[in-house]
């Protein structure tokens, strides 16, 4: 199972903690691309809101923009200079869009590192650019294309990612690794690793159980394939474990590396 961390220092720290606990692991660094597609809508606030009825994601964005505009204007006086940090934090995209529009129409000017409000324009006349991830508005694409002159933007990002991979299949070691990783790994990768760890542990147990009966590799794999999917029942969830013959071949090699069994030719020893 694999944990993703945010940087090299966390990667090395997690690897050390796991090793101290006797958990076999290795570090991995990968450079990989991320591609995102966005549908873009341009127009004044008034033009967009006039055609937005029934398109839920668009209506929600316009409501957020209005709330952001009203909040900014109620706390920002004409000729008053404010820093970006004073106006909004990084997560407030609505206020960022509003400030960008205010700068575009000349209602906000930069002076000595501060943004000065020159006038309070009407929201309806502000030019707005809204971007939506294409998978979030897929069901509305035809309507958007009919009502607006939409365009598409694709963003390609090349990023380096850092991982710590745990090779263990023993349930206790898997659970210990999950507990240690909570301090370092991303929440998403911990959830994925939890299910992967459970599945690998259960699959290993079933293989070792069958290996007591089937001493020939082809017979063991055949018996295992007949049991697919292997089902793990929890209180509120169920995990179905699927696999193919080639994947089992590789998993047997992994179990051999970990010292659980030995495979030579078509023979298996445990």
C-alpha positions in Angstrom: 0.0 0.0 0.0 1.2 3.5 -0.8 1.0 6.7 1.2 1.4 10.1 -0.5 3.1 12.9 1.4 3.5 16.6 0.6 7.3 16.8 0.5 10.7 15.0 0.6 11.2 15.7 4.3 7.8 14.1 5.2 8.6 11.2 3.0 11.9 10.5 4.7 10.4 11.0 8.2 7.5 8.6 7.6 9.9 6.0 6.2 12.1 6.3 9.3 9.1 5.9 11.6 7.9 2.9 9.8 11.3 1.3 9.8 11.7 1.9 13.5 8.4 0.0 14.0 9.8 -2.9 12.0 7.5 -2.2 9.0 9.2 -2.9 5.6 8.9 0.1 3.3 10.5 2.0 0.5 10.4 5.6 -0.7 9.3 6.6 -4.2 9.6 9.9 -6.1 7.6 10.4 -9.3 7.2 13.3 -11.7 3.7 13.0 -13.3 1.4 15.3 -15.3 -2.0 16.5 -14.1 -4.5 17.6 -16.8 -7.6 19.5 -16.0 -10.3 20.7 -18.5 -12.5 23.8 -17.8 -15.5 25.3 -19.5 -15.2 29.1 -19.5 -18.0 31.6 -19.6 -17.4 35.4 -20.1 -19.7 38.3 -19.8 -20.9 41.0 -17.4 -22.7 39.8 -14.3 -26.0 41.0 -15.7 -25.5 39.2 -19.0 -24.6 35.9 -17.4 -27.4 35.9 -14.7 -30.0 36.7 -17.3 -29.3 33.3 -19.1 -28.3 31.2 -16.0 -31.7 30.0 -14.9 -31.9 26.3 -14.3 -28.2 25.7 -14.6 -27.5 24.9 -10.9 -23.6 25.2 -10.8 -23.8 28.5 -12.6 -26.5 29.9 -10.4 -24.6 28.9 -7.3 -21.4 30.6 -8.5 -23.3 33.8 -9.3 -24.9 33.8 -5.8 -21.4 33.4 -4.3 -20.1 36.3 -6.4 -22.9 38.5 -5.2 -22.2 37.6 -1.6 -18.5 38.3 -2.1 -19.2 41.6 -3.8 -21.6 42.8 -1.1 -19.2 41.8 1.6 -16.3 43.6 0.0 -18.2 46.8 -0.7 -19.6 46.9 2.9 -16.1 46.9 4.4 -14.2 48.9 1.8 -14.5 52.7 1.5 -13.7 54.8 -1.5 -10.0 56.0 -1.5 -9.2 53.4 1.2 -6.2 51.2 0.6 -6.3 47.6 1.6 -3.8 44.7 1.2 -4.8 41.4 -0.5 -4.5 39.7 2.9 -6.9 42.2 4.4 -9.4 41.7 1.6 -9.6 37.9 1.4 -7.7 34.7 2.1 -6.4 32.3 -0.6 -9.4 30.0 -0.4 -12.0 32.8 -1.2 -12.2 32.5 -5.0 -15.3 34.6 -5.2 -13.6 37.7 -3.7 -10.6 37.1 -5.9 -12.8 37.2 -9.0 -14.6 40.3 -7.8 -11.3 42.2 -7.1 -9.9 41.1 -10.5 -13.0 42.5 -12.2 -12.7 45.8 -10.2 -9.1 46.2 -11.3 -10.1 45.5 -14.9 -12.7 48.3 -15.0 -10.4 50.7 -13.2 -12.5 50.8 -10.0 -9.4 49.6 -8.0 -5.9 50.9 -8.5 -2.6 49.7 -6.9 -0.7 52.2 -4.9 2.4 51.4 -2.9 1.6 47.7 -2.6 -2.0 48.4 -1.6 -5.3 48.2 -3.5 -7.2 51.5 -3.4 -10.9 51.5 -4.1 -11.5 54.5 -6.5 -15.3 54.0 -6.8 -18.1 51.6 -6.0 -19.5 50.3 -9.3 -22.6 48.3 -9.7 -22.1 44.5 -9.7 -24.3 44.1 -12.8 -21.8 45.9 -15.0 -18.7 44.1 -13.9 -17.0 41.7 -16.4 -16.9 38.2 -15.1 -15.0 35.1 -16.1 -16.3 31.9 -14.6 -14.5 28.5 -15.0 -16.0 25.1 -14.2 -14.3 21.7 -14.3 -15.9 20.0 -17.2 -16.8 16.9 -15.2 -18.8 19.0 -12.7 -21.1 20.5 -15.4 -21.2 17.7 -18.0 -25.0 17.4 -17.8 -25.4 21.1 -18.6 -22.9 21.4 -21.5 -25.5 21.5 -24.2 -27.5 24.2 -22.5 -24.4 26.3 -21.7 -23.3 26.1 -25.4 -26.7 27.2 -26.5 -27.0 30.2 -24.1 -23.4 31.4 -24.0 -20.3 31.6 -26.2 -18.3 29.1 -24.1 -14.7 28.2 -24.5 -12.5 25.5 -23.0 -9.2 25.9 -21.1 -6.9 22.9 -20.5 -4.3 23.2 -17.8 -1.3 20.9 -17.9 0.7 20.8 -14.6 3.9 18.8 -14.2 4.4 18.0 -10.5 6.7 15.9 -8.4 5.0 13.5 -6.0 6.4 11.8 -3.0 5.3 8.4 -1.7 6.2 5.8 0.9 5.2 2.3 -0.1 4.6 -0.4 2.6 5.2 -3.9 1.5 3.7 -5.7 4.5 0.6 -7.9 4.3 0.4 -8.9 7.9 -2.8 -7.3 9.3 -1.2 -6.0 12.5 1.7 -4.4 10.6 -0.8 -2.9 8.1 -2.8 -1.3 10.9 0.4 0.0 12.6 1.5 1.6 9.4 -1.8 3.3 8.9 -1.6 4.7 12.4 1.9 6.0 11.9 1.1 7.5 8.5 -1.7 9.7 9.9 0.8 12.3 11.0 2.5 12.5 7.6 0.3 11.4 4.6 -2.5 13.0 2.8 -6.0 12.1 4.0 -7.0 10.8 0.6 -4.0 8.5 0.3 -4.6 7.1 3.9 -8.2 6.1 2.9 -6.9 4.4 -0.3 -4.1 2.7 1.6 -6.5 1.4 4.3 -8.6 -0.4 1.7 -5.6 -1.6 -0.2 -4.0 -2.8 3.0 -7.1 -4.7 4.0 -7.5 -6.3 0.6 -3.8 -7.3 0.4 -3.9 -8.8 3.9 -7.0 -10.8 3.2 -5.7 -12.0 -0.2 -2.4 -13.1 1.4 -4.3 -15.0 4.1 -6.4 -16.8 1.6 -3.4 -17.7 -0.6 -1.5 -19.1 2.4 -4.6 -21.1 3.5 -4.9 -22.6 0.0 -1.2 -23.3 -0.2 -1.6 -25.7 2.7 -3.8 -27.8 0.5 -2.5 -27.1 -3.0 1.3 -27.6 -3.4 1.3 -26.9 -7.1 1.2 -23.3 -8.2 -1.2 -23.9 -11.1 -3.7 -25.7 -8.8 -3.5 -23.0 -6.2 -4.1 -20.2 -8.7 -7.0 -22.2 -10.2 -8.6 -22.7 -6.8 -8.1 -19.0 -6.0 -9.7 -17.9 -9.3 -12.8 -20.0 -8.4 -13.2 -18.0 -5.2 -13.2 -14.6 -7.0 -14.3 -12.2 -5.8 -13.1 -12.6 -2.2 -15.5 -10.6 0.0 -14.7 -8.8 3.2 -17.7 -7.7 5.2 -17.6 -4.8 7.7 -20.2 -3.1 9.8 -21.2 -0.6 7.1 -19.0 -1.5 4.2 -18.0 -4.4 2.0 -14.8 -4.9 0.1 -14.9 -7.1 -3.0 -11.4 -8.3 -4.1 -10.9 -9.1 -7.8 -7.8 -10.3 -9.5 -6.5 -12.1 -12.6 -4.0 -14.9 -13.1 -1.0 -12.6 -13.9 -1.7 -10.4 -10.9 -1.6 -13.5 -8.6 1.6 -14.6 -10.2 3.2 -11.3 -9.2 1.6 -11.4 -5.7 3.1 -14.8 -5.1 6.5 -13.4 -6.0 5.9 -10.6 -3.5 4.9 -13.1 -0.8 8.1 -15.0 -1.5 10.2 -11.9 -1.1 8.5 -11.3 2.2 9.3 -14.8 3.3 5.8 -16.3 3.5 6.3 -19.0 0.9 8.7 -20.3 -1.7 7.9 -20.8 -5.3 10.1 -22.9 -7.6 8.8 -23.9 -11.0 5.3 -25.2 -10.3 6.0 -26.2 -6.7 5.0 -24.2 -3.6 6.4 -24.5 -0.1 5.2 -22.6 3.0 
